[in-house]
Amino acid sequence: MIPFFPDDLFDADRSVLLDLLHQLGTSPAQRFILGEHTARFEAALGEQLGGAEVITCGSGTSALTLLLHAMGVGPGDEVVVPAFGCAPLASTVVNLGARPVFADIDPVAMTMDPDRAEALISPRTKVVLPAHMFSVMADMPRFTELAARHGVRLLEDSAVAQGGVLDGRPAGLWGEAGVYSFVQVKTFGTVGEGGAVVTGDPELGRAVRMLRNHGQDGRTRFQHHRIGYNSRFDELLALFQLHRLPGLPGRLARRAEIAEYYNARFEPLAAQGIQPPPGGTNGRCHYVYCLRARHREQLRAHLTEQGVGTHVYYPSPLPRQPAFATDGSWPQAERACREILALPIYPHLTDAQVEHIAEAVCAFAGTPAGAGTR
Ligand SMILES: *Cc1c(COP(=O)(O)O)cnc(C)c1O
């Protein structure tokens, strides 16, 4: 069985992790959060982003919350978010007392459709929040232009696109600020929870830095300039991520190579109702490889039979979730939820496994169930 979520992601780093834990646990400083290693990790990420400010925090979700809070989002405000995506896109907005307004997605990119988003901008709109999805960055040039034209703020959910580059600009630096997530399954995932805010705006950076640690400025303890949060970063994870950082480009390149192979194998299957994601390299970062399949459930069952684990991101549009239930029509998001199927794409898949997965999809397309009409 080739699992969709591998259980050996960190096997090669296990002894390093134990050494780091021992080093930290026996160091005289006895400092386990927001210490020198966190500072070094933030500096290393910032250097890769041409000197942008990086503020690590408790999770990608928390990074969104800290930024929305720092941007002053609160009761009476609206934030335009994609109708197709993960819960934090809406929950972070709701938890600040504001209202998420859901925009339908582009049918090919699966990211928020700029035209739909623009049509939803009202006098109450404070922020537009596009998110990069699976392997494709959102249309950030369009979002930058329309945010400026309407005088609203632009926050980029780049949680899944760390390392992606669109038109020469890294994911995270298109918006006034972006976020990264280090939760296990993400491309720069780790052995726990963590996230980061990235921004070229020093004022926003300062606000987020205070908010992540109860509104303190990092100099005078127990002086609270603002009402903040506990969203601090762990020193052990900083050490471990510093160890893993040099390997990230290689792992992303391997993911891209697998995606390119899948695309080459699946592009001829359009007549059988199987459509690979957009190819190319500009604005691509391969977190999840998502096919669209006319007969998704049958394909999924066939792949399970062939020993290939798959996953469905996401079974229902955000505004159709009980927690965010809203009236409206999001036909492209609905269709994506019916058709989408993710295949394994982690970097330590062997060539033989990648080939087996591709063969299994192609074999399905050649069966009556796969070739059947709608
Ligand atoms: C994973 C993810 C988040 C949240 O990150 P966590 O670290 O899990 O809190 C936010 N937005 C998107 C698009 C994500 O994929």
The ligand as an ORCA input file, in Angstrom:
! r2SCAN-3c Opt
* xyz 0 1
  C      -2.767     24.508      6.581
  C      -3.417     25.793      6.169
  C      -3.680     26.807      7.087
  C      -3.508     26.638      8.576
  O      -2.261     26.262      8.995
  P      -2.121     25.496     10.417
  O      -0.652     25.555     10.691
  O      -2.648     24.108     10.219
  O      -2.922     26.246     11.413
  C      -4.206     27.988      6.619
  N      -4.471     28.171      5.320
  C      -4.237     27.214      4.405
  C      -4.515     27.492      2.968
  C      -3.721     25.991      4.793
  O      -3.553     25.028      3.886
*
